[in-house]
Amino acid sequence: MIQENLWPKVSTDRFALDYDTLYHTMLGIIADQLALNPASLRDTTNLLEDLDADSLDMFQILISIEDEFNITVPESDFEHVHTIGDAVRDVERLLS
């Protein structure tokens, strides 16, 4: 079930986004998509193994990230994402 995003939308000004804001926004996206408490998530949390995210969950997380940050994430870039930290670093790279 897709829940309404409970986190405020971040500024689309790519240069004003600091790592802490990016990280917590990403936690919110992942938590909302998987119906989890963001406080239970860590940088090292494995999306597939720890959270049992399936391919549809991963696709919906990807779409939510693209919508939130007004970016396009190539699926090939997202294929190597295993942990929340991996996802945050990829988005950070795309925003820079």
Number of C-alpha atoms within 10 A of each C-alpha: 7 10 11 9 15 10 13 9 11 15 12 13 10 15 9 10 16 10 12 9 12 18 19 15 21 24 25 22 24 27 21 21 20 21 13 14 12 17 10 9 18 12 13 12 16 18 21 15 11 12 15 11 17 11 10 9 17 19 14 16 21 20 14 18 21 14 12 18 21 15 15 13 15 10 10 8 12 16 9 11 18 16 18 20 18 18 23 21 15 16 22 16 9 15 16 8
